[in-house]
Amino acid sequence: MPNEDSPAPALKRTPFHELHSQAGARMVDFAGWDMPVSYAGILEEHRSVRTSVGVFDVSHMGEFIVEGDNAGEFLDHLLTNRVGDCPIGKAIYSPMCKEDGGVVDDLIVYRRLDGSFLVVVNASNREKDFQWMKGRVGLFDVDLHEESDDWALLAVQGPEAMSTLKNLGMGEVFDLGRFRLVEFEWKGLPLIVSRTGYTGEDGVEIFVPTERALELAKELSVGEKIPWIGLGARDSLRLEAGLPLYGHEMSESITPVQAGFGWAVKTDKPSFIGRDALRMEKELGAEKTVRFFLVDDKRIAREGMPVLDEGGEIGVVLSGSKSPILDCPIGSALVDASFTGDAAWVDSRGKRLPIRFAKPPLHR
């Protein structure tokens, strides 16, 4: 048996850890990583991304490479979206599901210039995802290997993100289309830059070799011309935008169809893991659905709290936070699809919080 007095495993650190400390970040344990939750404060950081620009350290995300003659077919077998014929320079979002339609993870696939596929997965699922994919290679002629520790990743987000990068000399990305990527050398740094993000704002995600990470931060004037933004604001930003967080709005018990991402489930593909269950759910209609809401109260609706209508319980809260833009709490809930009303309550320890359902993005 393990020694109860033995120290807990040391938290992993990204290449930017020292910069976070210098910037006065409040650090937390996130999926085994020592990550910045905030610097100046979540509300201020949130507003910075909504109104100007900010940068996130997301180097804890996982990166896998899939290549070989059957790389496209292999990914089409694993993923619900169609990625096998993805053109070079394109990024595609897709859930990866179990046979029953439950989600193993949701991820983004990038088609690189050399024809290989870069698969970026959630930090909390890195090991699980790699083993899941490895166990399903079967007879596919593919090479699958992990490069998570080889890459650092910064996300520059906000309405001024592209103009800021152009002013810093990274003009190569200014005309980059949404969900497109480009590979180039900038000031001696080999980069992969994709016009993607997780905030509901414009911006890019920049991959750089780990050993060159601090050089990139210096050249971008991170912490000076582009302020650091922590995971706290990242969560409130994505919730305002109606984007799912794995383990909350999408999970092994919440399918992509229930989560509102049926558009990323291509049931006309010949076959993929979970196809039959998801096709049936799309045809018959999901019994439950994820909906986003605003709270007409100062109190935040917390994960796990029941959602009620006049007839009783109709669902459960999945995520809750405060919107600095709307100056009120917001959240998401998994509710019975038969409930089509726009108003309900959240049971907060016996007190009813009135909520109004709305289509995201909630801040627009």
Backbone torsions as a table, in degrees:
resi	resn	phi	psi	omega
1	MET	NA	146.7	-179.7
2	PRO	-66.9	147.3	177.7
3	ASN	-73.3	119.7	-177.5
4	GLU	-64.4	-20.5	-178.8
5	ASP	-91.6	-3.0	-178.9
6	SER	-69.4	144.3	-177.1
7	PRO	-67.6	150.4	177.1
8	ALA	-67.5	151.3	178.2
9	PRO	-56.7	142.3	179.5
10	ALA	-64.8	140.4	177.9
11	LEU	-70.2	143.5	176.3
12	LYS	-73.7	155.3	179.8
13	ARG	-128.1	142.9	174.4
14	THR	-82.1	167.1	179.4
15	PRO	-63.6	-15.3	-177.0
16	PHE	-96.8	9.5	-172.5
17	HIS	-55.9	-44.0	-178.3
18	GLU	-65.3	-35.4	177.9
19	LEU	-65.8	-37.4	177.2
20	HIS	-62.2	-43.3	179.5
21	SER	-62.5	-42.7	179.5
22	GLN	-64.2	-30.2	-179.5
23	ALA	-84.7	1.8	177.9
24	GLY	76.7	28.3	-177.9
25	ALA	-66.9	145.2	168.9
26	ARG	-90.2	117.5	-172.6
27	MET	-97.5	146.8	177.9
28	VAL	-138.1	161.6	174.1
29	ASP	-81.0	113.7	176.5
30	PHE	-124.1	108.1	178.8
31	ALA	53.5	36.8	178.3
32	GLY	86.2	7.0	179.8
33	TRP	-114.3	143.5	175.0
34	ASP	-86.4	99.6	-169.6
35	MET	-121.0	150.4	179.6
36	PRO	-77.9	123.0	176.9
37	VAL	-89.4	-30.3	177.4
38	SER	-164.5	162.4	177.7
39	TYR	-123.2	-79.9	178.7
40	ALA	-77.2	-19.5	-175.7
41	GLY	133.5	140.8	-173.9
42	ILE	-59.1	-43.9	-176.8
43	LEU	-63.5	-44.3	179.9
44	GLU	-65.9	-41.4	-179.6
45	GLU	-66.7	-39.6	177.2
46	HIS	-59.4	-48.2	-178.5
47	ARG	-64.6	-33.6	179.4
48	SER	-60.8	-43.4	-179.7
49	VAL	-71.0	-35.5	-180.0
50	ARG	-72.0	-29.7	-173.5
51	THR	-109.1	-24.0	-176.9
52	SER	-140.9	-93.9	-176.8
53	VAL	-161.8	153.4	174.8
54	GLY	-159.6	165.7	-178.2
55	VAL	-129.6	136.5	178.6
56	PHE	-110.0	139.9	168.5
57	ASP	-88.4	110.5	178.3
58	VAL	-121.4	34.3	-179.2
59	SER	-68.5	-10.1	178.5
60	HIS	-78.0	-10.7	177.9
61	MET	-63.4	156.9	-179.2
62	GLY	-96.5	142.0	178.4
63	GLU	-125.9	124.7	176.0
64	PHE	-119.6	149.9	174.9
65	ILE	-112.0	130.9	175.0
66	VAL	-121.4	122.6	179.8
67	GLU	-146.8	167.0	-177.2
68	GLY	123.2	171.2	-174.7
69	ASP	-59.6	-31.7	-177.1
70	ASN	-109.0	22.7	-176.2
71	ALA	-59.4	-44.8	-179.7
72	GLY	-65.3	-43.8	179.2
73	GLU	-64.1	-37.9	179.2
74	PHE	-62.5	-46.1	-179.9
75	LEU	-68.7	-35.2	176.0
76	ASP	-66.0	-29.5	175.8
77	HIS	-71.3	-35.5	-176.7
78	LEU	-82.9	-36.1	-167.5
79	LEU	-107.1	154.3	-178.4
80	THR	-80.1	-29.9	179.6
81	ASN	-83.8	166.6	179.5
82	ARG	-90.5	113.4	-176.9
83	VAL	-126.0	-13.7	-174.0
84	GLY	-60.4	-35.2	-179.8
85	ASP	-102.3	22.8	178.7
86	CYS	-59.0	125.7	179.8
87	PRO	-71.0	156.0	176.2
88	ILE	-59.1	136.3	179.9
89	GLY	86.4	16.8	-178.5
90	LYS	-119.6	146.7	174.4
91	ALA	-116.6	139.3	-178.3
92	ILE	-132.2	130.6	175.3
93	TYR	-85.3	140.4	177.2
94	SER	-158.9	139.9	164.7
95	PRO	-74.3	157.1	172.0
96	MET	-123.6	119.6	-166.7
97	CYS	-117.1	164.0	170.1
98	LYS	-87.7	175.3	-178.1
99	GLU	-60.8	-31.4	-178.4
100	ASP	-85.0	2.9	178.7
101	GLY	94.3	-10.4	175.4
102	GLY	-64.4	151.2	-171.3
103	VAL	-94.3	124.1	172.1
104	VAL	-73.4	-42.4	176.3
105	ASP	-171.0	162.4	167.8
106	ASP	-116.3	142.0	-166.4
107	LEU	-150.7	176.0	174.9
108	ILE	-124.9	134.9	177.4
109	VAL	-108.4	129.8	179.1
110	TYR	-114.0	132.2	175.9
111	ARG	-95.4	112.5	-174.2
112	ARG	-83.2	170.5	-176.8
113	LEU	-62.1	-31.0	-180.0
114	ASP	-83.9	5.8	177.9
115	GLY	90.3	-12.0	179.0
116	SER	-75.2	166.4	179.7
117	PHE	-110.7	128.0	173.0
118	LEU	-99.4	120.7	-178.4
119	VAL	-109.6	120.6	-179.2
120	VAL	-109.6	121.8	-174.0
121	VAL	-117.5	166.3	179.9
122	ASN	-67.3	143.8	-175.8
123	ALA	-57.7	-40.7	-176.6
124	SER	-70.0	-13.2	-175.5
125	ASN	-114.1	9.9	-173.0
126	ARG	-53.3	-55.6	-176.7
127	GLU	-67.3	-44.2	-179.7
128	LYS	-60.5	-45.9	-178.2
129	ASP	-63.2	-44.2	-177.6
130	PHE	-63.5	-42.3	178.4
131	GLN	-65.9	-37.9	178.0
132	TRP	-61.8	-47.2	-178.7
133	MET	-67.8	-44.3	-178.9
134	LYS	-60.2	-38.5	-178.4
135	GLY	-72.8	-5.9	-177.9
136	ARG	-120.4	16.2	176.3
137	VAL	-63.8	-42.7	175.7
138	GLY	52.6	-125.4	-177.3
139	LEU	-94.0	5.7	178.3
140	PHE	-69.7	137.2	177.4
141	ASP	-86.1	82.7	-177.8
142	VAL	-138.4	156.0	169.4
143	ASP	-112.4	124.5	178.9
144	LEU	-119.9	121.7	176.7
145	HIS	-144.9	154.5	-176.8
146	GLU	-94.3	136.4	177.4
147	GLU	-127.1	22.2	-173.6
148	SER	-56.2	-39.1	-177.5
149	ASP	-82.3	-5.9	-177.3
150	ASP	-89.1	-14.3	-173.6
151	TRP	-121.6	140.6	165.4
152	ALA	-106.0	153.9	-173.3
153	LEU	-142.2	123.7	174.6
154	LEU	-116.6	137.8	176.8
155	ALA	-111.8	112.7	177.7
156	VAL	-97.7	115.5	-170.3
157	GLN	-132.0	150.4	176.1
158	GLY	132.0	162.6	-177.6
159	PRO	-62.5	-20.3	178.3
160	GLU	-103.2	11.3	-176.1
161	ALA	-60.9	-49.0	-174.2
162	MET	-69.7	-40.7	179.0
163	SER	-68.0	-34.7	177.3
164	THR	-63.7	-45.1	179.2
165	LEU	-64.4	-39.1	178.0
166	LYS	-63.4	-41.5	179.8
167	ASN	-66.3	-24.1	177.7
168	LEU	-87.3	2.2	175.4
169	GLY	100.2	4.4	-179.9
170	MET	-96.7	60.0	-177.0
171	GLY	-67.0	-17.8	-178.2
172	GLU	-60.2	-23.8	-174.2
173	VAL	-98.4	-7.0	-169.7
174	PHE	-63.1	-37.4	-178.5
175	ASP	-98.9	13.5	-179.8
176	LEU	-68.4	128.2	-179.5
177	GLY	-77.4	163.1	179.0
178	ARG	-60.2	137.9	-179.3
179	PHE	56.8	33.9	170.8
180	ARG	-116.8	156.6	178.6
181	LEU	-135.3	159.0	179.6
182	VAL	-140.7	144.2	176.1
183	GLU	-116.2	128.2	-178.1
184	PHE	-160.2	171.4	176.8
185	GLU	-105.0	128.1	-178.7
186	TRP	-127.8	116.0	-178.0
187	LYS	53.2	39.4	178.1
188	GLY	82.8	0.7	-178.2
189	LEU	-102.0	124.8	175.8
190	PRO	-77.4	120.3	-174.1
191	LEU	-125.3	150.7	162.8
192	ILE	-116.3	122.5	-177.9
193	VAL	-122.9	127.2	-179.2
194	SER	-123.7	137.9	178.5
195	ARG	-84.8	72.0	179.1
196	THR	-135.4	172.6	179.0
197	GLY	176.1	-176.3	-171.5
198	TYR	-137.7	34.8	-174.9
199	THR	-125.0	-14.0	-172.5
200	GLY	84.3	3.7	177.5
201	GLU	-113.2	172.2	175.6
202	ASP	-72.2	164.1	177.0
203	GLY	148.9	-173.4	-177.9
204	VAL	-137.3	164.0	169.4
205	GLU	-118.6	130.6	-172.1
206	ILE	-116.6	116.7	175.3
207	PHE	-93.4	134.1	177.9
208	VAL	-141.3	144.7	175.7
209	PRO	-53.7	137.8	-174.1
210	THR	-52.0	-41.6	-176.1
211	GLU	-70.3	-11.0	179.0
212	ARG	-109.6	8.3	-172.8
213	ALA	-59.4	-46.4	-177.3
214	LEU	-66.6	-29.4	176.1
215	GLU	-64.7	-41.6	179.5
216	LEU	-63.3	-46.6	-179.6
217	ALA	-58.8	-39.8	179.7
218	LYS	-66.5	-45.5	-178.7
219	GLU	-65.5	-30.3	179.2
220	LEU	-85.1	-3.5	-176.5
221	SER	54.9	41.4	178.8
222	VAL	-64.1	134.1	-176.4
223	GLY	92.0	-11.9	178.5
224	GLU	-119.6	-77.8	178.7
225	LYS	-76.2	-26.7	177.0
226	ILE	-124.4	111.9	-176.7
227	PRO	-73.5	147.2	173.7
228	TRP	-68.4	143.4	176.2
229	ILE	-127.3	136.1	-176.1
230	GLY	-94.2	178.5	-177.5
231	LEU	-67.3	-24.8	178.4
232	GLY	-62.3	-49.2	178.3
233	ALA	-69.4	-32.1	177.2
234	ARG	-58.5	-39.6	-179.6
235	ASP	-71.5	-44.3	-179.7
236	SER	-68.3	-33.8	177.7
237	LEU	-65.0	-46.7	-177.4
238	ARG	-69.2	-30.9	179.8
239	LEU	-70.2	-42.4	174.3
240	GLU	-57.1	-39.7	-176.3
241	ALA	-78.9	-9.3	-179.0
242	GLY	76.7	29.5	-179.9
243	LEU	-96.7	139.6	-175.0
244	PRO	-77.9	145.9	170.5
245	LEU	-109.7	124.1	-177.1
246	TYR	-59.1	136.7	-175.9
247	GLY	93.3	-8.4	178.4
248	HIS	-121.1	-83.1	-178.5
249	GLU	-80.5	-9.3	177.3
250	MET	-147.7	133.6	-174.4
251	SER	-164.6	-174.5	177.8
252	GLU	-67.1	-15.5	178.3
253	SER	-111.0	-2.7	177.0
254	ILE	-123.3	113.7	-174.6
255	THR	-78.4	164.2	176.1
256	PRO	-60.5	-33.5	179.2
257	VAL	-66.2	-45.5	177.5
258	GLN	-63.5	-35.4	-177.7
259	ALA	-76.4	-6.0	-179.7
260	GLY	89.1	16.4	-179.7
261	PHE	-114.3	36.0	176.6
262	GLY	-61.6	-24.2	178.4
263	TRP	-64.5	-21.8	179.3
264	ALA	-94.3	11.4	177.4
265	VAL	-114.0	101.1	-175.4
266	LYS	-93.9	85.3	-176.6
267	THR	-72.8	-3.8	175.3
268	ASP	-86.5	-2.6	172.7
269	LYS	-68.4	150.4	-178.3
270	PRO	-54.1	-44.4	179.8
271	SER	-167.4	150.0	170.2
272	PHE	-163.4	159.8	-177.4
273	ILE	-64.4	121.6	-179.2
274	GLY	95.8	-0.3	-174.1
275	ARG	-58.8	-48.3	-175.1
276	ASP	-62.5	-46.1	-179.3
277	ALA	-64.7	-42.1	-178.3
278	LEU	-72.8	-35.6	177.1
279	ARG	-63.7	-42.1	178.3
280	MET	-63.6	-41.4	-179.7
281	GLU	-65.3	-38.5	178.4
282	LYS	-67.9	-37.8	-178.1
283	GLU	-74.7	-41.6	-176.5
284	LEU	-89.2	-20.0	-176.4
285	GLY	95.0	136.6	-179.9
286	ALA	-71.6	144.7	177.9
287	GLU	-75.1	-26.4	178.6
288	LYS	-131.5	157.3	-179.5
289	THR	-144.9	148.9	177.3
290	VAL	-86.2	128.5	178.3
291	ARG	-131.3	148.8	-179.4
292	PHE	-104.3	152.9	-173.8
293	PHE	-148.3	163.3	170.9
294	LEU	-112.2	146.8	-178.4
295	VAL	-105.2	125.8	176.8
296	ASP	-88.1	58.6	-177.7
297	ASP	-166.3	161.9	178.4
298	LYS	-80.8	-18.9	-177.2
299	ARG	-81.9	145.6	-179.5
300	ILE	-87.0	136.0	173.4
301	ALA	-78.7	118.6	-173.5
302	ARG	-94.6	153.9	177.9
303	GLU	-52.4	133.8	177.1
304	GLY	94.6	-13.1	179.5
305	MET	-71.4	140.1	180.0
306	PRO	-69.2	147.6	173.0
307	VAL	-106.9	131.9	-173.3
308	LEU	-124.8	150.2	162.3
309	ASP	-120.4	-170.1	-176.1
310	GLU	-64.3	-20.5	-178.7
311	GLY	-93.7	-7.0	-179.6
312	GLY	132.4	-157.5	-175.3
313	GLU	-75.6	131.0	-179.3
314	ILE	-122.5	-4.1	-178.8
315	GLY	178.1	-166.0	-177.5
316	VAL	-145.9	143.8	178.3
317	VAL	-71.1	136.2	178.9
318	LEU	-102.0	-41.0	180.0
319	SER	-145.6	150.7	176.3
320	GLY	-150.3	141.3	179.6
321	SER	-161.0	-176.9	174.4
322	LYS	-110.2	137.4	175.7
323	SER	-92.2	112.8	177.3
324	PRO	-66.3	-24.1	-179.9
325	ILE	-76.5	-43.5	-179.1
326	LEU	-89.0	-14.9	-178.1
327	ASP	57.8	42.9	175.6
328	CYS	-156.6	159.4	176.7
329	PRO	-68.2	149.1	176.2
330	ILE	-134.4	169.8	178.7
331	GLY	-174.3	-175.1	176.6
332	SER	-135.4	156.1	-179.2
333	ALA	-148.9	150.3	171.5
334	LEU	-97.0	113.8	-174.6
335	VAL	-124.0	160.1	176.8
336	ASP	-60.4	132.3	-178.9
337	ALA	-64.9	-22.8	179.0
338	SER	-69.5	-19.4	177.6
339	PHE	-84.3	117.5	-176.7
340	THR	-116.6	7.3	-179.3
341	GLY	-71.9	167.6	-179.8
342	ASP	-104.0	-8.6	-177.7
343	ALA	-129.0	143.5	178.2
344	ALA	-158.6	-166.6	177.3
345	TRP	-134.1	154.6	169.5
346	VAL	-111.4	131.2	178.7
347	ASP	-83.7	104.3	179.6
348	SER	-105.4	89.9	179.6
349	ARG	53.4	45.9	177.5
350	GLY	90.1	-9.4	177.0
351	LYS	-104.7	140.8	-177.1
352	ARG	-92.7	123.2	173.9
353	LEU	-100.2	117.4	179.2
354	PRO	-70.9	133.3	179.2
355	ILE	-126.6	152.9	176.1
356	ARG	-124.0	122.0	178.3
357	PHE	-75.5	142.6	-179.5
358	ALA	-150.2	154.1	178.2
359	LYS	-82.2	132.6	176.8
360	PRO	-72.7	158.7	3.3
361	PRO	-74.0	133.5	-175.4
362	LEU	-69.8	-24.6	-173.6
363	HIS	-88.1	-5.2	-178.0
364	ARG	-89.0	NA	NA
